[in-house]
Amino acid sequence: MANASRFGSPRFGWDFFGSELKVHREAAGLTQQALGEKVFCSGSYIGQFATGVRKPQLEIAARIDVVLETGGLFERMCKELINRSPYASYFAEAAHLMGLATSIREHASTFIPGLLQTPDYARAVFLSSFPLEPEERIQMWITGRMEQGRILDSPTHPSVWVVLSESVLRYKVGGAAVMHEQLKCVASLVRKRRVGVQVLPFDAGAPAVDALLTLMTFADAPPVAYTEGPMVGNLLDGPAMVAQAVRLYDLARTAALPLGESLDLIESVAEEYVHECGT
C-alpha cells in the first residue's frame, strides 16, 4: 500500500513516523512482534505503523518512547501530526485510510457523506454543531472536507457506493438553495458514474443501520469499518466486527431503491427545493 494518503498529507507525514519507528526499533534489536508485546499491541499492528498504513494512538506512541528510550520523540510526532490534521481527532485515522482505500461503501442516515458534500452544505453541517466557533476554524474544516472529496477526481479509484436514508434528502441543511445545489452535485456524480447512490425510502421499514457506517477495502491490507456518532468515531478492524458491519450494510443496500429509481428521487427532491427557493 502506498505510504501517502490521497489527501491530508502534512509537511512530514505518518510515513516518516513509520520510517523513524523502524530505525529505532531495529537499533534496539527488537522485532515487530517483540515491540508489539511490550507496548500491548500485535506485531502486525507495529508493521502497519511502520508502513504508514495505520496511525498509532497517542498512548501507544508514548509507550513506544518508553520502550525504545527515545525521549518522547514518537509522542511529540504523533501530537504534531494530529494537530496538523484538518479533521476531528476521532476521524483523522479514518480520513487517512479513505485516502488509501480501493473501495469505499457508506451508509448515511442524517447527512450527505463528507466525500460528496459541497462547501455550502459542509459549512451548514459544521455550524449546526459549532455555532460559536471562529470563522477561521470553520473554514479549516471546510477545506479539509473538500480535500477529502478530491479522491473522487480519479476516474477509477476508489470505487464508491453510498446508501442514503431518504431523511438525508429531506433534512433542509443550510436552506433550500443549499440543498438544491447539494443534491444536484450528488446526481451529477451518479450520472458521471463516479459513484453509485441508492436511497433507502421511508416506506422500507426499520433500517438495518441507523448511523454513519463506512466500509473500506485496500489493495494489500485487511478491510476496516468505521462508525460515527456525536463527537465519537470507532474504527473496527477485527474480522468478526467487520463481517457484521458488511452484513448490516448489505441488508440496507438490499432494502434501498435501485440505482435508477434512486437517481430519479434525488433529482425530484432537488427540483422541489428549486420551487421552494424560487430559483
BANURO-767898 format. One record per residue (C-alpha): x negated, y, z negated; residue in one letter. Coordinates in steps of 0.25 Angstrom, whole numbers, padded with zeros to 4 digits. Layout:
node X=X | Y=Y | Z=Z | residuo=A
...
//
This chain:
node X=0000 | Y=0000 | Z=0000 | residuo=M
node X=-0005 | Y=0014 | Z=0003 | residuo=A
node X=-0010 | Y=0021 | Z=-0009 | residuo=N
node X=-0004 | Y=0035 | Z=-0006 | residuo=A
node X=0011 | Y=0037 | Z=-0006 | residuo=S
node X=0018 | Y=0043 | Z=0006 | residuo=R
node X=0022 | Y=0055 | Z=-0003 | residuo=F
node X=0018 | Y=0062 | Z=-0016 | residuo=G
node X=0003 | Y=0060 | Z=-0015 | residuo=S
node X=-0005 | Y=0070 | Z=-0024 | residuo=P
node X=-0019 | Y=0074 | Z=-0022 | residuo=R
node X=-0024 | Y=0061 | Z=-0029 | residuo=F
node X=-0014 | Y=0050 | Z=-0030 | residuo=G
node X=-0011 | Y=0037 | Z=-0036 | residuo=W
node X=-0021 | Y=0030 | Z=-0027 | residuo=D
node X=-0032 | Y=0038 | Z=-0033 | residuo=F
node X=-0027 | Y=0034 | Z=-0047 | residuo=F
node X=-0027 | Y=0019 | Z=-0042 | residuo=G
node X=-0041 | Y=0020 | Z=-0036 | residuo=S
node X=-0047 | Y=0026 | Z=-0049 | residuo=E
node X=-0040 | Y=0015 | Z=-0057 | residuo=L
node X=-0047 | Y=0004 | Z=-0048 | residuo=K
node X=-0060 | Y=0011 | Z=-0050 | residuo=V
node X=-0059 | Y=0012 | Z=-0065 | residuo=H
node X=-0053 | Y=-0002 | Z=-0067 | residuo=R
node X=-0064 | Y=-0009 | Z=-0059 | residuo=E
node X=-0074 | Y=-0001 | Z=-0067 | residuo=A
node X=-0068 | Y=-0006 | Z=-0079 | residuo=A
node X=-0069 | Y=-0020 | Z=-0074 | residuo=G
node X=-0054 | Y=-0023 | Z=-0074 | residuo=L
node X=-0045 | Y=-0030 | Z=-0064 | residuo=T
node X=-0032 | Y=-0024 | Z=-0061 | residuo=Q
node X=-0025 | Y=-0035 | Z=-0070 | residuo=Q
node X=-0035 | Y=-0032 | Z=-0081 | residuo=A
node X=-0032 | Y=-0018 | Z=-0081 | residuo=L
node X=-0017 | Y=-0020 | Z=-0080 | residuo=G
node X=-0017 | Y=-0029 | Z=-0092 | residuo=E
node X=-0024 | Y=-0018 | Z=-0100 | residuo=K
node X=-0014 | Y=-0007 | Z=-0096 | residuo=V
node X=-0002 | Y=-0016 | Z=-0097 | residuo=F
node X=0002 | Y=-0018 | Z=-0082 | residuo=C
node X=-0001 | Y=-0028 | Z=-0071 | residuo=S
node X=-0014 | Y=-0029 | Z=-0063 | residuo=G
node X=-0005 | Y=-0027 | Z=-0050 | residuo=S
node X=0000 | Y=-0014 | Z=-0056 | residuo=Y
node X=-0014 | Y=-0009 | Z=-0058 | residuo=I
node X=-0017 | Y=-0013 | Z=-0044 | residuo=G
node X=-0005 | Y=-0005 | Z=-0039 | residuo=Q
node X=-0011 | Y=0007 | Z=-0047 | residuo=F
node X=-0024 | Y=0005 | Z=-0040 | residuo=A
node X=-0018 | Y=0006 | Z=-0026 | residuo=T
node X=-0009 | Y=0017 | Z=-0029 | residuo=G
node X=0004 | Y=0009 | Z=-0027 | residuo=V
node X=0009 | Y=0012 | Z=-0041 | residuo=R
node X=0007 | Y=0023 | Z=-0051 | residuo=K
node X=0004 | Y=0019 | Z=-0066 | residuo=P
node X=0012 | Y=0024 | Z=-0077 | residuo=Q
node X=0005 | Y=0035 | Z=-0085 | residuo=L
node X=0003 | Y=0026 | Z=-0097 | residuo=E
node X=-0003 | Y=0015 | Z=-0089 | residuo=I
node X=-0013 | Y=0025 | Z=-0083 | residuo=A
node X=-0016 | Y=0029 | Z=-0098 | residuo=A
node X=-0019 | Y=0014 | Z=-0101 | residuo=R
node X=-0028 | Y=0013 | Z=-0089 | residuo=I
node X=-0036 | Y=0024 | Z=-0094 | residuo=D
node X=-0038 | Y=0017 | Z=-0108 | residuo=V
node X=-0042 | Y=0004 | Z=-0102 | residuo=V
node X=-0051 | Y=0010 | Z=-0091 | residuo=L
node X=-0056 | Y=0021 | Z=-0101 | residuo=E
node X=-0054 | Y=0032 | Z=-0090 | residuo=T
node X=-0051 | Y=0043 | Z=-0100 | residuo=G
node X=-0037 | Y=0046 | Z=-0095 | residuo=G
node X=-0040 | Y=0046 | Z=-0081 | residuo=L
node X=-0029 | Y=0038 | Z=-0076 | residuo=F
node X=-0019 | Y=0044 | Z=-0085 | residuo=E
node X=-0023 | Y=0058 | Z=-0080 | residuo=R
node X=-0022 | Y=0054 | Z=-0065 | residuo=M
node X=-0008 | Y=0048 | Z=-0068 | residuo=C
node X=-0003 | Y=0060 | Z=-0074 | residuo=K
node X=-0009 | Y=0069 | Z=-0063 | residuo=E
node X=-0002 | Y=0061 | Z=-0052 | residuo=L
node X=0011 | Y=0060 | Z=-0060 | residuo=I
node X=0011 | Y=0075 | Z=-0062 | residuo=N
node X=0008 | Y=0078 | Z=-0047 | residuo=R
node X=0020 | Y=0069 | Z=-0042 | residuo=S
node X=0032 | Y=0077 | Z=-0038 | residuo=P
node X=0041 | Y=0066 | Z=-0043 | residuo=Y
node X=0046 | Y=0064 | Z=-0057 | residuo=A
node X=0037 | Y=0055 | Z=-0065 | residuo=S
node X=0047 | Y=0043 | Z=-0065 | residuo=Y
node X=0048 | Y=0044 | Z=-0049 | residuo=F
node X=0033 | Y=0046 | Z=-0046 | residuo=A
node X=0029 | Y=0032 | Z=-0044 | residuo=E
node X=0042 | Y=0028 | Z=-0036 | residuo=A
node X=0039 | Y=0040 | Z=-0027 | residuo=A
node X=0025 | Y=0035 | Z=-0025 | residuo=H
node X=0030 | Y=0021 | Z=-0021 | residuo=L
node X=0041 | Y=0026 | Z=-0012 | residuo=M
node X=0029 | Y=0033 | Z=-0004 | residuo=G
node X=0023 | Y=0019 | Z=-0003 | residuo=L
node X=0035 | Y=0011 | Z=0000 | residuo=A
node X=0038 | Y=0003 | Z=0013 | residuo=T
node X=0053 | Y=0003 | Z=0010 | residuo=S
node X=0062 | Y=0011 | Z=0000 | residuo=I
node X=0076 | Y=0008 | Z=-0003 | residuo=R
node X=0084 | Y=0017 | Z=-0012 | residuo=E
node X=0098 | Y=0018 | Z=-0019 | residuo=H
node X=0103 | Y=0031 | Z=-0024 | residuo=A
node X=0116 | Y=0034 | Z=-0031 | residuo=S
node X=0114 | Y=0048 | Z=-0035 | residuo=T
node X=0105 | Y=0056 | Z=-0026 | residuo=F
node X=0099 | Y=0054 | Z=-0012 | residuo=I
node X=0085 | Y=0047 | Z=-0014 | residuo=P
node X=0073 | Y=0056 | Z=-0014 | residuo=G
node X=0068 | Y=0051 | Z=-0001 | residuo=L
node X=0080 | Y=0057 | Z=0006 | residuo=L
node X=0082 | Y=0070 | Z=-0001 | residuo=Q
node X=0082 | Y=0083 | Z=0005 | residuo=T
node X=0075 | Y=0095 | Z=-0002 | residuo=P
node X=0088 | Y=0102 | Z=-0006 | residuo=D
node X=0094 | Y=0089 | Z=-0011 | residuo=Y
node X=0082 | Y=0086 | Z=-0019 | residuo=A
node X=0082 | Y=0099 | Z=-0025 | residuo=R
node X=0096 | Y=0097 | Z=-0029 | residuo=A
node X=0093 | Y=0084 | Z=-0036 | residuo=V
node X=0081 | Y=0090 | Z=-0044 | residuo=F
node X=0089 | Y=0102 | Z=-0048 | residuo=L
node X=0101 | Y=0093 | Z=-0053 | residuo=S
node X=0091 | Y=0087 | Z=-0063 | residuo=S
node X=0081 | Y=0098 | Z=-0066 | residuo=F
node X=0089 | Y=0111 | Z=-0064 | residuo=P
node X=0079 | Y=0119 | Z=-0072 | residuo=L
node X=0066 | Y=0114 | Z=-0066 | residuo=E
node X=0057 | Y=0125 | Z=-0060 | residuo=P
node X=0059 | Y=0126 | Z=-0045 | residuo=E
node X=0044 | Y=0122 | Z=-0042 | residuo=E
node X=0047 | Y=0109 | Z=-0049 | residuo=R
node X=0060 | Y=0106 | Z=-0041 | residuo=I
node X=0052 | Y=0110 | Z=-0028 | residuo=Q
node X=0041 | Y=0100 | Z=-0032 | residuo=M
node X=0051 | Y=0089 | Z=-0034 | residuo=W
node X=0058 | Y=0092 | Z=-0021 | residuo=I
node X=0044 | Y=0092 | Z=-0014 | residuo=T
node X=0041 | Y=0078 | Z=-0020 | residuo=G
node X=0055 | Y=0073 | Z=-0015 | residuo=R
node X=0053 | Y=0078 | Z=-0001 | residuo=M
node X=0039 | Y=0072 | Z=-0001 | residuo=E
node X=0045 | Y=0059 | Z=-0005 | residuo=Q
node X=0054 | Y=0059 | Z=0007 | residuo=G
node X=0043 | Y=0060 | Z=0016 | residuo=R
node X=0041 | Y=0045 | Z=0017 | residuo=I
node X=0053 | Y=0045 | Z=0026 | residuo=L
node X=0045 | Y=0053 | Z=0036 | residuo=D
node X=0039 | Y=0040 | Z=0040 | residuo=S
node X=0047 | Y=0033 | Z=0051 | residuo=P
node X=0045 | Y=0019 | Z=0046 | residuo=T
node X=0041 | Y=0019 | Z=0031 | residuo=H
node X=0046 | Y=0017 | Z=0021 | residuo=P
node X=0060 | Y=0011 | Z=0025 | residuo=S
node X=0070 | Y=0018 | Z=0016 | residuo=V
node X=0084 | Y=0013 | Z=0013 | residuo=W
node X=0094 | Y=0020 | Z=0004 | residuo=V
node X=0107 | Y=0017 | Z=-0003 | residuo=V
node X=0115 | Y=0029 | Z=-0007 | residuo=L
node X=0127 | Y=0029 | Z=-0016 | residuo=S
node X=0138 | Y=0037 | Z=-0010 | residuo=E
node X=0137 | Y=0046 | Z=-0022 | residuo=S
node X=0124 | Y=0051 | Z=-0017 | residuo=V
node X=0130 | Y=0057 | Z=-0005 | residuo=L
node X=0141 | Y=0063 | Z=-0013 | residuo=R
node X=0133 | Y=0070 | Z=-0024 | residuo=Y
node X=0132 | Y=0084 | Z=-0020 | residuo=K
node X=0118 | Y=0086 | Z=-0023 | residuo=V
node X=0114 | Y=0101 | Z=-0020 | residuo=G
node X=0127 | Y=0104 | Z=-0014 | residuo=G
node X=0134 | Y=0101 | Z=0000 | residuo=A
node X=0123 | Y=0107 | Z=0009 | residuo=A
node X=0112 | Y=0099 | Z=0002 | residuo=V
node X=0120 | Y=0086 | Z=0003 | residuo=M
node X=0123 | Y=0088 | Z=0017 | residuo=H
node X=0108 | Y=0090 | Z=0020 | residuo=E
node X=0104 | Y=0078 | Z=0012 | residuo=Q
node X=0114 | Y=0069 | Z=0018 | residuo=L
node X=0111 | Y=0073 | Z=0032 | residuo=K
node X=0096 | Y=0071 | Z=0029 | residuo=C
node X=0099 | Y=0056 | Z=0024 | residuo=V
node X=0108 | Y=0054 | Z=0036 | residuo=A
node X=0096 | Y=0059 | Z=0045 | residuo=S
node X=0086 | Y=0049 | Z=0039 | residuo=L
node X=0096 | Y=0038 | Z=0041 | residuo=V
node X=0099 | Y=0042 | Z=0056 | residuo=R
node X=0083 | Y=0042 | Z=0058 | residuo=K
node X=0083 | Y=0028 | Z=0052 | residuo=R
node X=0073 | Y=0033 | Z=0042 | residuo=R
node X=0081 | Y=0028 | Z=0030 | residuo=V
node X=0093 | Y=0019 | Z=0028 | residuo=G
node X=0104 | Y=0024 | Z=0019 | residuo=V
node X=0116 | Y=0017 | Z=0014 | residuo=Q
node X=0127 | Y=0023 | Z=0006 | residuo=V
node X=0134 | Y=0016 | Z=-0006 | residuo=L
node X=0148 | Y=0021 | Z=-0005 | residuo=P
node X=0157 | Y=0024 | Z=-0017 | residuo=F
node X=0166 | Y=0012 | Z=-0014 | residuo=D
node X=0155 | Y=0002 | Z=-0014 | residuo=A
node X=0158 | Y=-0001 | Z=-0029 | residuo=G
node X=0148 | Y=-0001 | Z=-0040 | residuo=A
node X=0134 | Y=0001 | Z=-0035 | residuo=P
node X=0123 | Y=-0009 | Z=-0037 | residuo=A
node X=0113 | Y=0003 | Z=-0040 | residuo=V
node X=0117 | Y=0015 | Z=-0048 | residuo=D
node X=0104 | Y=0023 | Z=-0047 | residuo=A
node X=0092 | Y=0026 | Z=-0039 | residuo=L
node X=0085 | Y=0014 | Z=-0034 | residuo=L
node X=0073 | Y=0013 | Z=-0025 | residuo=T
node X=0066 | Y=0001 | Z=-0019 | residuo=L
node X=0052 | Y=0001 | Z=-0013 | residuo=M
node X=0044 | Y=-0009 | Z=-0005 | residuo=T
node X=0030 | Y=-0008 | Z=-0001 | residuo=F
node X=0020 | Y=-0014 | Z=0009 | residuo=A
node X=0011 | Y=-0020 | Z=-0002 | residuo=D
node X=0017 | Y=-0019 | Z=-0015 | residuo=A
node X=0029 | Y=-0025 | Z=-0022 | residuo=P
node X=0043 | Y=-0017 | Z=-0021 | residuo=P
node X=0048 | Y=-0008 | Z=-0032 | residuo=V
node X=0061 | Y=-0002 | Z=-0036 | residuo=A
node X=0063 | Y=0012 | Z=-0043 | residuo=Y
node X=0075 | Y=0016 | Z=-0050 | residuo=T
node X=0078 | Y=0030 | Z=-0056 | residuo=E
node X=0087 | Y=0037 | Z=-0066 | residuo=G
node X=0088 | Y=0050 | Z=-0072 | residuo=P
node X=0073 | Y=0054 | Z=-0075 | residuo=M
node X=0068 | Y=0040 | Z=-0074 | residuo=V
node X=0063 | Y=0030 | Z=-0064 | residuo=G
node X=0060 | Y=0016 | Z=-0064 | residuo=N
node X=0050 | Y=0009 | Z=-0055 | residuo=L
node X=0053 | Y=-0006 | Z=-0054 | residuo=L
node X=0042 | Y=-0016 | Z=-0049 | residuo=D
node X=0046 | Y=-0029 | Z=-0056 | residuo=G
node X=0050 | Y=-0039 | Z=-0045 | residuo=P
node X=0063 | Y=-0042 | Z=-0052 | residuo=A
node X=0067 | Y=-0028 | Z=-0054 | residuo=M
node X=0064 | Y=-0024 | Z=-0040 | residuo=V
node X=0072 | Y=-0036 | Z=-0035 | residuo=A
node X=0084 | Y=-0032 | Z=-0044 | residuo=Q
node X=0083 | Y=-0017 | Z=-0038 | residuo=A
node X=0083 | Y=-0023 | Z=-0024 | residuo=V
node X=0095 | Y=-0031 | Z=-0027 | residuo=R
node X=0103 | Y=-0019 | Z=-0032 | residuo=L
node X=0099 | Y=-0011 | Z=-0020 | residuo=Y
node X=0103 | Y=-0021 | Z=-0010 | residuo=D
node X=0117 | Y=-0022 | Z=-0017 | residuo=L
node X=0118 | Y=-0007 | Z=-0016 | residuo=A
node X=0114 | Y=-0007 | Z=-0001 | residuo=R
node X=0124 | Y=-0019 | Z=0002 | residuo=T
node X=0135 | Y=-0011 | Z=-0004 | residuo=A
node X=0131 | Y=0002 | Z=0004 | residuo=A
node X=0137 | Y=0007 | Z=0017 | residuo=L
node X=0130 | Y=0002 | Z=0030 | residuo=P
node X=0119 | Y=0012 | Z=0035 | residuo=L
node X=0128 | Y=0018 | Z=0046 | residuo=G
node X=0140 | Y=0020 | Z=0037 | residuo=E
node X=0131 | Y=0026 | Z=0026 | residuo=S
node X=0126 | Y=0036 | Z=0036 | residuo=L
node X=0140 | Y=0040 | Z=0040 | residuo=D
node X=0143 | Y=0042 | Z=0026 | residuo=L
node X=0131 | Y=0051 | Z=0023 | residuo=I
node X=0134 | Y=0059 | Z=0035 | residuo=E
node X=0148 | Y=0061 | Z=0032 | residuo=S
node X=0145 | Y=0065 | Z=0018 | residuo=V
node X=0135 | Y=0075 | Z=0023 | residuo=A
node X=0146 | Y=0081 | Z=0032 | residuo=E
node X=0155 | Y=0082 | Z=0020 | residuo=E
node X=0144 | Y=0091 | Z=0014 | residuo=Y
node X=0144 | Y=0100 | Z=0026 | residuo=V
node X=0158 | Y=0103 | Z=0025 | residuo=H
node X=0157 | Y=0106 | Z=0011 | residuo=E
node X=0146 | Y=0116 | Z=0012 | residuo=C
node X=0151 | Y=0122 | Z=0025 | residuo=G
node X=0139 | Y=0119 | Z=0033 | residuo=T
//
